Amino acid sequence: MTVPLEIPGLVLAGGLSRRMGSNKAMVQLGDAPLISHVISRITPQVSDVTINAAIHGDNGWAESFGLPLLPDTLNGHAGPLAGILAGMRHFQHREGAVSHFLTAPADSPFFPDDLVARLCEHVSDNAIVIAASSGQLHPVFALWPVALADDLEDWLKNDANRRIRAYLARHVTIGVAFPPLETAKGSLDPFFNINTPDELALARSYLENIGS
């Protein structure tokens, strides 16, 4: 499918990885780090890829992928909305500004290869277009309008405002449903994300069955 818009991609890699016990973006999945699978899936779908991570001092791992590294603009760990805000400001002000950008998390390696094309079919002014599966929205897989940057920055000035779904409730959102992946091991949610060693083991077993 051809993407009708110029859409850059932002891989959100700013999580604390508390349940994994190490930087989950770099845990091994098959023959590559977890984030490598995300980069490989997102790259053909977008105009360019940037990695977002929260901390300056620990980001040698991110630079090893040869992609631009965009730090959070907020101090501390303010969750995915901090990375999304950084993306809004970055894509808003860089040369060749765009209207929207895609976010994808560093811990979900199986998302659809037509994700961006399908989401782009529903782009509408300042609506946030979000992937969904099995009746659930996945807000970290979304097309975000850069025009919301001032609004999101104001929202995040209140430390109590960190929940992404609370922010979405203030805006027009459009959910786009995707079917499960069918594998030899059974059906898999394409937006399955890896937070724990057990989930990593499950992802490894699925990877062997989908040959990606």
C-alpha positions, 0 to 999 in steps of 0.5 A: 500500500502506498502511504499518501502522506509524508509521515516520519516515524518515532520509536518510543524507547523511553520506558524504565523497563522495571519489570524486565530488569534491564533495558528491554529495547536491547534484550535479544529477540531471535538474532537481533535486539528487540528494538531492531525488529521494531526499526525493521518493521517501521522503516519501510512504512515511513519517510524516516525514523527517529528514536526517542529516549528519556536519558542523555547519559545512557543512550550509547545503545540508541546511537548504535543504530545510526538513527537520530536520537531525540531526548525527552524535553521534560525532566524525569520519566513522564511516560510516553506523552513526554516522548510524543511531545518531543516528537511534536516539537521536533517534527513541527520545527525541522526543515520540511515540516509535516502535519503528522508523525507515527509513534511505535513503541520499542517493545512491540515487534509484530505490528502490521506492515500496513500500519501507516498506510491504514492509519493514513486513510483516516487522517483528519485535521487534528484527530489522533488516529490510533491502532486497535485490535480485539476491541482495545485501542493502542495509543502508542501506535498512532498518528499524532498531529504536530498541531497539538504540541502547545496543547500537550505541553500545557497539559503536561505542566501538571505532574498529575497529567501523565496518563495517555488515555486521559489526554486522548479523552480531551481530543477527537480520536479515530480507532482503526482495527487490525486483525490478529496475526495467524501463526503456526502457534496460534493467533497473536495480537499484532500489538503484543508488547514485551514487559517481562521475561515471560513475555519475552519468552513467548515472543521468541516462540512466536518469532520462530513461527512467523519467520520474521 
